[in-house]
Amino acid sequence: MVFSNLMVMESHQANKLDISGIAKAVISCFQKLGVSFELDQIQQIRDPKQQVEMVGVPEEYLNGHAFHMYHLTSPDEQVSFEFQHNVCGRSIYAEGTVDVTIFLDKKIQLGAEQRIYNMIDVLRESNMQ
């Protein structure tokens, strides 16, 4: 099945001005699969009223959230695929920073090779707290 149409909507707190790095990474994966999409096609939702009513963000997380929705359709629009990931609050980012610090400390203690690691490396070694 070839998907040719991609729609992306992302919602973040009103003071976030740039496009999410996660959204860029997911879109890049779809592009590698042959989907044509430009970053300026992302529908960015920053209005709190729309975030609650249209996206479903709980009001208590309007000041710290990340909701991403991806919708792919086939050229004949007979098949669609939807992918969504949501983060409520900011604590997950602080917890991730702690996990990375522990991961890197272990690498140093073990004398591991110096290289660039990513969050997948951290997750694979199950250092999540």
N, C-alpha and C positions, 0 to 999 in steps of 0.2 A: 504494500500500500504506500503510495506516495502522497504526502501531505504538502499542500502548496500554499495554504493561507494560514498565517499566524497572527493572532491578536494577543497583545500583552497589556495587562493592567497591573499597576503596582501602587500601593498606598503606603505612605509613611507619614510620620508626624509633620505638621505644617512647616516647620523650620528646616526640613531637609530639602536642599536645593538641587542636589545632583541625582543622577540615576543610580540605583542600587547596583553594587558590584555583583551581587548574587544574580540579579536579573540579567546583567550583561553576560555572566558566565553561562547561564541556562540558554540564553538566546544564541550564544556562540555554539553550543552543542547542537541546537536545532539547525543552525547555518551549516555546520559540518555535515548534516544529514541532507543538505540540499534545499533547505527552506530559505527563501529570500525574505530578509527582514532588516530594516534599518532602525537604529536606536531611536530616531526621532518619531517613530511610529508608536512608541510606548505611550499608553494613556496613563499619565501620572495624576493620582488623586491626592490632593493636599488640603482640600476643603473639609473641615471636620463634619459638617452636616452630611456631605456625600459619603464620607468614610463610614459613618454610622448607618445611613439609610441604604446606600448602594452597595457598599463593600461588606458591611456586617462587622465592622470593628467595634468591640465593646467600648462604651464611653470612657471607662476608667483607664483605657490604654491609648487614648487619642494622643497623648504626649510622648508615647514610646511604643511603636509597633512597626511591623513590616509584613504586609499582606501582598502576595504575588499570585497572579492568575495568568495562565497560558492556555490558549485555545487554538488548536490546530484543526483544520478541516481539509478534506480531500477536494480536488478540483471540481467534482460534481456535487459537493456538499452533502454526499450521502453518508459519509463517515466523519466522525469528529473525535478528538482526543483532548481531554482537559487535565491540566496539572496545576495544583495549587499548593502553596506552602505559606503558613502564617506564623508569625511570632508576636506574642503579646508581652509587652514589657521589655526591659533592657537587661535584666539580670543574666540572661543567657549569654550575653556578650562578655560580661565580667567573668562568668564561670568558664567560658571558653578561653579567656586570657589566662586564668589560673591553670587550666588543663595544659595549655601550650607551654607555660613556664615549667610545670612539672615534667612534661615530655622532654623539653630541651635540657633541663637539668640532668635527667637520666641519661640522655645522649652524651653529655659532657662527662658525666661520671664513668660511663662505659668506654670513653675514648672513641666514640663513633666517628665515622668520616664526616668531614665538614661539607655540608651541601645544603641546598635550599629544601626545606620541608613544607608541606601544606597540611591543611586540616584533615585531609584523608589519612595522612600518615599518623596523625594524633589519634583519630578514631580507630584505625586498624590496631593500634597498640592498646586500646581500651583503657586510656587514662582518664576517661570521663569521671568526674566527681559527682 
